[in-house]
Amino acid sequence: MIDVIVVGGGPTGLMLACELRLHDVHVVVLERLTEPTGESRGQGLHTRSVELMDQRGLLDRFLAVSEKFQVGGLFGGVQKPWPDQLDTAHPYGLATPQPVTERLLHERALELGAEIRRGREVAGLSQDEDGVTVELADGTHLRSRYLVGCDGGRSTVRKRLGVAFPGEPATVETLLGDMELTGDPAAIAAAVAEARKTQLRFGASPLGDGRYRLVVPADGVAEDRATAPTLDEFRQRLRDFAGTDFGAHSPRWLSRFGDATRQAESYRTGRVLLAGDAAHIHPPTGGQGLNLGVQDAFNLGWKLAAAVNGWAPEGLLDSYHTERHPVAARVLENTRAQMTLLGAGPGATALRELFSRLMDFEEVNRYVTGLITAVGVRYDLGEGHELLGRRLRDVRLKRGRLYELMHGGRGLLLDQTGRLSVTGWADRVDHVVDVSEELDVPAVLLRPDGHVAWVGDEQRELLGRLPEWFGAPVG
């Protein structure tokens, strides 16, 4: 019996596998593709994802192969300087192509002992009180205690479960691809700048060695969006908007995406859960998709591990849906708003100009940047201190940094009083007695995902909160 089968070996599935292995959960990742894809839909990590990588000791690996960027807002084509006082110790994003992110997470998952099986396509599944049975396309079967579908917007797992996926269908479509252009780089840049005066869904970003990432509006919405566009289709749309096809040739990959927004009604059905695009789809405006999925995995991993290892308190696994469903719903809302801002008509232009002026207000810029980067996410953990439910940024301690203490994926009590105790939970929660000039509270209890579960200085109050997130005491 496998503990957890993860269906899908993209960033979400691999991040989840890493999180589960930190707790010695037997994980098998089933990936339909026999080799990694060269497609790079996701182009980077936003601030919140950068924090997660730092918290697990992976940030140096990403910094070695990525460029930092600081663009405030990045909302519907409106770009502003990075806002001041964003609640993070990492006020930047990382330009990291999705294949690189997948490679780094794949390497880490293997280091931690996850089993990754490529060329394994799921054809069906069923579940009972004790586990989940998976049928593969080759007719073989696997059995696990839990299963998580991280298999994309057309998720087989979601469809086999019969989970409703309501939302809005695509009304516009965009072509996306990497290819070589023979045109002069300066002339290409000038033509793109001119085309973007009226069409912000048009773009050509140089990738080096004559290759470009091209984004162009499609001519309508394809009946079968799973069918990739042709090079001729790309050339025609380039000519329509820029007056030239730039000598486009030798495509590395071609794809299309729409502006549909859909969300699974439930992220959990018994022993089967959904994460990433299997749980929600939306336009890629603002670059939030990959990040949203990775953050789903970060929320789910420790909770599912607690269920597997037998110490999860009642309702812990259900809190995954309770916390993450509203987060994705807000992303769907802001991507719809961005698609309106990216429109080509005079109304959209006027709205974009108004929005740009609003973004000049620091508070508005900070709010919008918090939306895109997920720094503004706060889970509803009840009444209490303003930190409750928020992720604690990487504060400096007298003897180092907070995130350096959380690489193992355990809970943590940061105790500036030296008077508290986690006796009975020491197998799940680290007790760190240290002080920080950046933290104006006596003590904080952090969940493994870094969110604040308690603030205070009373042992009695702490003993009331520990079982809520870390189960019954031992001994």
C-alpha positions in Angstrom: 0.0 0.0 0.0 1.4 3.4 -1.1 0.7 6.2 1.3 0.0 8.9 -1.3 -0.2 8.7 -5.1 0.3 12.1 -6.7 -1.0 12.3 -10.3 0.9 14.8 -12.3 4.6 15.7 -12.2 4.5 19.4 -12.8 5.5 22.0 -10.2 2.4 21.4 -8.0 2.8 17.6 -7.9 6.6 17.8 -7.4 6.2 20.4 -4.6 3.7 18.2 -2.9 5.9 15.2 -3.2 8.8 17.2 -1.5 6.5 18.3 1.3 5.2 14.8 2.0 8.7 13.3 2.0 9.8 15.7 4.7 7.4 13.6 6.9 8.5 10.2 5.7 5.4 9.6 3.7 5.7 7.0 0.9 5.0 9.0 -2.2 4.6 7.8 -5.8 4.3 10.5 -8.5 2.6 9.3 -11.8 3.4 11.5 -14.8 1.8 10.9 -18.2 4.7 12.2 -20.2 7.8 10.0 -20.7 10.1 13.1 -20.8 10.0 16.6 -19.4 8.2 19.0 -21.7 10.1 22.0 -23.2 7.1 24.2 -22.9 7.5 27.1 -20.4 4.0 28.5 -19.7 5.1 29.7 -16.2 7.8 32.2 -16.4 8.7 32.7 -12.7 8.1 32.7 -9.0 6.4 35.5 -7.2 7.3 36.8 -3.8 5.2 34.3 -1.8 6.7 31.3 -3.7 10.2 32.7 -3.2 9.5 32.7 0.5 8.4 29.1 0.4 11.6 28.0 -1.4 13.6 29.8 1.2 11.7 28.2 4.0 12.6 24.8 2.7 16.2 25.6 1.9 15.8 25.6 -1.9 16.2 29.3 -2.6 19.9 29.2 -3.3 19.2 26.7 -6.1 16.7 29.0 -7.7 18.9 32.1 -7.3 21.7 30.3 -9.1 19.6 30.0 -12.3 17.3 33.0 -12.1 17.2 36.7 -12.4 15.4 38.8 -9.8 12.7 41.3 -10.9 10.8 44.0 -9.2 7.6 45.2 -10.9 4.9 46.5 -8.7 1.3 45.7 -9.7 2.0 43.8 -12.9 -1.7 44.0 -13.2 -3.6 44.1 -16.6 -0.6 45.6 -18.4 -0.2 48.4 -15.7 3.3 48.3 -14.3 4.5 50.5 -11.4 7.6 50.7 -9.2 7.8 48.2 -6.4 5.7 49.4 -3.4 7.4 50.2 -0.1 6.7 48.2 3.1 5.4 45.0 1.5 5.3 42.5 4.3 8.1 40.3 3.1 11.9 39.8 3.5 12.0 38.9 -0.2 10.6 42.0 -2.1 11.2 40.5 -5.6 10.2 37.8 -7.9 12.4 35.3 -9.9 12.4 35.0 -13.6 12.6 31.2 -13.7 11.2 29.3 -16.8 8.9 26.5 -15.8 11.1 23.7 -17.1 13.8 24.9 -14.7 11.4 25.1 -11.8 10.3 21.5 -12.6 13.9 20.3 -12.8 14.9 21.8 -9.5 11.8 20.4 -7.7 12.3 17.0 -9.4 15.8 16.8 -8.2 14.8 17.7 -4.7 11.9 15.2 -4.6 14.3 12.4 -5.6 16.8 13.5 -3.0 14.1 13.2 -0.4 13.1 9.7 -1.6 10.0 10.3 -3.7 9.4 7.7 -6.4 8.6 9.3 -9.8 7.2 7.1 -12.6 7.1 8.6 -16.0 4.9 7.3 -18.9 2.2 6.4 -16.5 -1.3 7.6 -17.5 -4.2 7.3 -15.1 -7.3 5.8 -16.8 -9.6 5.4 -13.8 -9.9 5.3 -10.0 -12.2 4.2 -7.2 -12.1 4.6 -3.5 -13.4 2.9 -0.3 -13.0 3.4 3.4 -9.4 2.2 3.4 -7.8 3.6 0.3 -7.9 4.4 -3.4 -7.4 2.1 -6.4 -5.9 3.5 -9.5 -6.2 2.0 -12.9 -3.4 2.9 -15.4 -3.8 3.0 -19.1 -1.7 -0.2 -19.5 -4.3 -2.1 -17.4 -2.2 -2.3 -14.2 -3.5 -1.2 -10.8 -2.0 0.6 -7.9 -3.4 1.0 -4.3 -2.8 4.0 -2.0 -4.2 5.4 1.2 -4.7 8.9 -0.4 -4.5 10.3 -3.9 -4.0 13.9 -5.1 -4.8 15.0 -8.6 -2.3 17.6 -9.8 -2.9 16.7 -13.4 -3.9 20.1 -14.9 -7.0 21.8 -16.2 -8.2 18.8 -18.1 -7.7 16.6 -15.0 -8.6 13.0 -15.4 -8.8 12.7 -11.6 -11.3 15.4 -11.3 -13.4 14.0 -14.1 -13.4 10.5 -12.8 -14.4 11.8 -9.4 -17.3 13.7 -11.0 -16.5 16.9 -9.2 -18.3 19.9 -10.8 -16.0 22.5 -12.4 -18.3 25.6 -12.8 -17.2 28.9 -14.2 -17.0 31.0 -17.3 -16.1 29.6 -20.7 -13.4 31.2 -22.9 -14.5 34.2 -24.9 -11.0 35.1 -26.4 -8.0 33.0 -27.1 -4.3 33.7 -27.3 -1.5 31.9 -29.2 1.7 31.3 -27.3 5.0 29.8 -28.5 8.8 29.9 -28.7 10.4 30.2 -32.1 13.2 31.8 -34.0 12.8 35.2 -35.8 15.1 36.3 -38.6 14.1 40.0 -38.4 16.4 42.7 -37.0 16.0 42.8 -33.2 15.6 46.6 -33.2 13.0 46.5 -35.9 11.1 43.7 -34.0 11.2 45.7 -30.8 9.9 48.8 -32.6 7.1 46.9 -34.3 6.0 45.2 -31.1 6.0 48.6 -29.3 3.7 50.0 -32.0 1.4 47.0 -32.0 1.0 47.2 -28.2 -0.3 50.7 -28.3 -3.6 49.2 -29.3 -3.2 45.5 -28.4 -1.6 44.6 -25.0 -2.1 40.9 -25.7 0.6 41.1 -28.3 4.2 40.6 -27.4 7.6 39.2 -28.4 10.2 38.7 -25.7 13.8 37.8 -26.7 15.1 34.5 -25.2 18.6 34.7 -26.7 20.2 33.1 -29.9 17.5 34.6 -32.1 14.7 32.8 -30.2 11.6 34.7 -29.0 8.6 34.0 -26.8 5.6 35.2 -28.9 2.1 36.0 -27.6 -0.5 37.0 -30.2 -4.3 37.2 -30.1 -5.9 34.3 -32.0 -8.7 34.6 -34.6 -11.6 33.5 -32.4 -11.7 30.5 -30.1 -10.8 27.0 -31.4 -13.3 24.2 -31.1 -10.5 21.9 -29.7 -8.1 24.0 -27.6 -6.0 20.9 -27.0 -4.9 21.1 -30.6 -1.8 23.3 -31.0 -1.8 26.1 -33.5 0.3 25.9 -36.6 3.3 28.0 -37.5 1.3 29.4 -40.5 -1.5 30.5 -38.0 1.2 32.3 -36.0 2.6 34.0 -39.0 -0.8 35.2 -40.2 -1.6 36.7 -36.8 1.8 38.4 -36.6 1.1 40.0 -40.0 -2.3 41.1 -38.9 -1.0 43.0 -35.9 2.5 43.9 -36.8 2.4 44.0 -40.5 5.2 41.4 -40.7 5.8 37.8 -39.5 9.4 38.7 -38.5 10.6 35.7 -40.5 9.3 33.3 -37.9 10.5 29.7 -38.2 11.7 26.7 -36.3 9.2 26.7 -33.5 10.3 24.9 -30.3 6.7 24.6 -29.1 3.3 26.2 -29.9 0.2 26.4 -27.7 -3.0 28.3 -27.1 -4.8 29.5 -24.0 -8.2 31.1 -23.4 -9.6 33.3 -20.7 -11.9 30.7 -19.1 -12.2 30.8 -15.3 -13.4 27.6 -13.6 -13.0 26.2 -10.1 -13.7 22.8 -8.6 -16.6 22.9 -6.2 -14.7 20.7 -3.7 -11.0 20.2 -3.3 -11.6 16.9 -1.4 -13.8 13.9 -2.0 -13.1 11.3 0.6 -9.5 10.2 0.1 -8.9 12.0 -3.1 -7.9 15.7 -3.3 -7.3 18.2 -6.1 -4.5 20.8 -6.3 -3.1 23.3 -8.9 -4.9 23.6 -12.3 -6.9 20.4 -11.5 -8.7 22.6 -8.9 -8.8 25.9 -10.8 -8.1 27.4 -14.2 -7.8 31.1 -15.2 -6.0 33.3 -17.7 -2.2 33.6 -17.1 -2.5 37.3 -16.6 -0.2 38.3 -13.8 1.7 35.0 -13.9 -0.2 33.5 -11.0 -1.0 30.0 -12.1 2.2 28.1 -11.3 2.6 30.0 -8.1 -1.0 29.3 -7.0 -0.5 25.6 -7.5 2.8 25.5 -5.6 1.2 27.3 -2.8 -1.7 24.8 -2.8 0.8 22.0 -2.4 2.6 23.9 0.5 -0.7 24.2 2.3 -1.8 20.6 1.7 1.5 18.7 2.2 1.9 18.8 6.0 -1.9 18.3 6.6 -2.0 15.2 4.4 1.2 13.9 6.0 -0.5 14.4 9.4 -3.4 12.3 8.2 -1.1 9.5 6.9 1.0 9.5 10.1 -2.1 9.4 12.3 -1.8 12.6 14.3 -4.1 14.9 12.3 -6.7 16.6 14.5 -10.3 16.4 13.3 -11.0 18.8 10.4 -7.3 19.4 9.6 -7.4 17.9 6.1 -10.7 19.6 5.4 -9.1 23.0 6.2 -7.1 22.6 2.9 -10.3 23.3 1.0 -11.5 25.9 3.5 -8.3 27.9 3.2 -7.3 27.5 -0.4 -10.7 27.6 -2.2 -11.2 31.3 -1.3 -7.6 32.2 -2.4 -8.1 30.7 -5.8 -11.5 32.4 -6.1 -9.9 35.7 -5.6 -7.3 34.9 -8.3 -10.1 34.0 -10.7 -11.6 37.4 -9.9 -8.5 39.4 -10.5 -7.6 37.6 -13.7 -11.1 38.4 -15.1 -10.5 42.1 -14.2 -7.1 42.0 -15.9 -8.5 40.6 -19.1 -10.9 43.6 -19.1 -8.0 46.0 -18.6 -6.1 44.3 -21.5 -9.0 44.9 -23.9 -8.4 46.8 -27.1 -11.5 49.1 -27.2 -11.7 52.7 -26.1 -13.5 51.7 -22.9 -10.7 49.4 -21.9 -8.1 52.1 -22.7 -9.9 54.6 -20.6 -10.3 52.1 -17.7 -6.5 51.3 -18.0 -5.6 54.9 -17.8 -7.8 55.4 -14.7 -6.4 52.3 -13.1 -2.8 53.4 -13.8 -3.5 56.7 -12.0 -5.0 54.8 -9.0 -1.8 52.7 -8.9 0.2 55.8 -8.3 -1.2 55.8 -4.7 1.2 53.8 -2.6 -1.5 52.0 -0.7 -3.3 50.9 -3.9 0.0 49.7 -5.4 0.8 47.7 -2.2 -2.7 46.1 -2.2 -2.6 45.2 -5.9 1.0 43.9 -5.6 -0.1 41.8 -2.6 -2.9 40.3 -4.8 -0.5 39.2 -7.5 2.3 38.0 -5.3 0.0 36.4 -2.7 1.7 38.3 0.1 -1.8 39.6 1.0 -3.1 36.1 1.7 -4.5 35.6 5.2 -6.4 32.6 6.3 -9.4 33.0 8.6 -8.2 31.5 11.9 -10.7 33.3 14.0 -10.5 36.5 16.1 -7.2 37.6 17.6 -3.9 39.3 16.9 -3.4 40.9 13.5 -0.7 38.4 12.7 -3.1 35.4 13.2 -3.6 33.6 9.9 -0.8 35.5 8.1 2.5 34.1 7.0 5.3 35.4 9.2 8.0 36.9 7.0 11.6 35.8 7.4 12.6 37.8 10.5 16.1 38.1 11.7 16.9 36.5 15.0 19.8 37.0 17.4 21.2 33.6 16.2 20.3 33.6 12.5 17.1 33.7 10.4 13.6 32.3 11.0 13.3 30.4 7.7 16.6 28.6 8.3 14.9 26.9 11.2 11.9 25.6 9.1 13.7 23.5 6.5 12.3 20.3 7.9 8.6 21.2 7.5 7.7 21.1 11.2 5.7 23.5 13.3 7.7 26.1 15.3 7.2 28.0 18.5 9.3 31.1 18.4 9.5 32.1 22.1 10.9 35.4 23.1 10.0 34.9 26.7 11.8 31.7 27.4 8.9 30.6 29.7 6.8 28.5 27.3 6.9 24.8 26.5 5.7 22.4 23.8 6.1 19.3 25.9 3.9 16.6 24.4 4.2 18.0 20.9 8.0 18.0 20.6 7.9 15.3 17.8 5.9 17.8 15.7 6.8 21.3 16.9 10.2 22.8 17.4 10.7 25.2 20.4 13.1 28.0 19.6 14.0 30.5 22.3 15.4 33.5 20.6 14.7 37.2 20.1 14.0 39.4 17.1 13.9 43.2 16.9 11.4 42.8 14.0 8.8 40.9 16.0 6.9 42.9 18.6 5.1 40.0 20.2 6.2 37.7 23.1 5.8 34.4 21.1 4.2 33.0 18.0 3.2 29.5 17.0 3.8 28.8 13.3 2.3 26.0 11.3 4.6 24.1 9.0 3.5 26.3 6.1 4.7 29.4 8.1 1.2 30.8 8.9 0.7 32.1 12.4 -1.6 29.9 14.5 -1.2 31.7 17.9 0.3 34.8 19.4 0.7 35.4 23.1 2.7 34.6 26.3 0.3 32.4 28.3 1.1 28.7 28.5 -2.6 27.9 29.1 -3.6 29.6 25.9 -0.8 27.8 24.0 -2.0 24.4 25.3 -5.5 25.3 23.9 -4.2 26.0 20.5 -1.5 23.2 20.0 -4.1 20.4 19.7 -6.1 22.3 17.1 -3.2 22.1 14.6 -0.9 19.4 15.9 -3.2 16.8 17.4 -3.1 15.2 20.8 0.0 15.4 23.0 2.2 12.3 23.3 3.3 11.0 26.7 
